[in-house]
Amino acid sequence: MTPPKRPDGIIIALDGPAGSGKSSTARAVAARLGYRHLDSGGFYRAITYAALRAGIDPDSWGSLTHAQLDTLDVHGHATETGYRMTVGGRDVSAEIRAPEVNAHVSQMAAVAGVREWLMDALREAGARGGLVADGRDIGTVVFPDAELKAYLICDPEERALRRLREQGADDLSTEHVRAEAARLQGRDQIDSSREAAPLRQADDAVVIDTTQLTFDEQVARIEGLARERAGIDRNADVS
């Protein structure tokens, strides 16, 4: 197979709706391949967190300028395995997962100016390759030339159950799961209907339904595809 055209390896783009397991899968695949993980959602979450913290009315987010975004002082800091998000120099990697941010992040991500502002930073992160990136428009907009694109899908109630477990929820009743599934489907509608880079499957993406797969199975599936595209022996230790 032709060697990767990027010095550090290929780019793997994982897209899909909220709760489909993109980020956790991307982290695991990156670790197995010795690649970096880029969670694009972390950048949007950090901007959302910073805007809320600064008291900027969500109804005015659509008119945010690049200069205003600069003043929020949001940065992603590369680590050996991924990115650490800071706002005003303070690590907010945990705080950007809070319910208030969850409730507003799709609104922020739908703002064309915000997506434009972030694009250079995201593409710079993948300039050398050796990257597993996840989001909703990674394979269609951010890295349309990624060597491997996968689109993860999953039953809404299974997505909801996984999300609640991830958040450490005590209430996993059918009623609560269905309510969370409805919330996720509402977010899907926002993400897929926005004008700026809507959620959609890339034409050349491999579709993987994770509903009946264990976490290890979905990671292994993508790792196998990645090794094929990168020309890495399946038994090779790349750590």
Steps between C-alpha positions, in 0.01 A plus 500: 500500500611856428659658811306783669546836329528671840818466708335372819240269345148518363201705615201305628172694502216373720162669460154425633218625720526585869554198722606263223833435671724710277724659761559194718562287191733760349704519822540123513592467132754781534658328800528168317660660194724743687310790341366823652130545567324821394155546653359786293197510727732596785585823319133587446423410861782723623373794295146438627625482859703819458209691345262395778761586763548843340126564520449520124131447420457180293250687281788722383748223421414509132664842472823416686800644317845344475630782721244413769590133477866591542421675829347179642858367515413141407791271416564135433836374627644193333604216728650163412153353456268789419406852601443680830256791482565825686304822541693797631795271563300271729439132420126455443509152346259369767272804525419505128307172549248665736124481423478874430764466230326189362182703465663778296789349304294418187384860485860622510617240248233618254655848480686528169743760634600274788564208267711719272698629798578147614579348163863612481574364849343163422676462166833606647462218753482250216771645277747219573243221520516232768162622624161357591244782490134477595205732456208558267668644190853362526489288186283740302647841582802501733699212347325409171825334389525272805631156407232329711152633567252315720144601583370353825127444550311355795142448619383818683408324825832315506678831444301650785584214736871529419495876550327472839746235617789717382360785710466273804122540515323314781167486319513256208125440491324452166333839541831678559672318213218593262515862609875507435445330162252773407754765599769336287265474202420869541871573485530277191233713332686821581834357385368354175292803397745782574626699203866490603656155454198284590536152644507257209680189385791551260445322170811287550448427871472149643172479695525313831188424705621474860162408654585133545877537524700502820739788544801276429333370183441844354853610587645186341292554185634851445853407603501223241381733225759759602785251490393395151488860374832589664676182394569399861527131581208394721740340747748787507553685827480871420501628859 
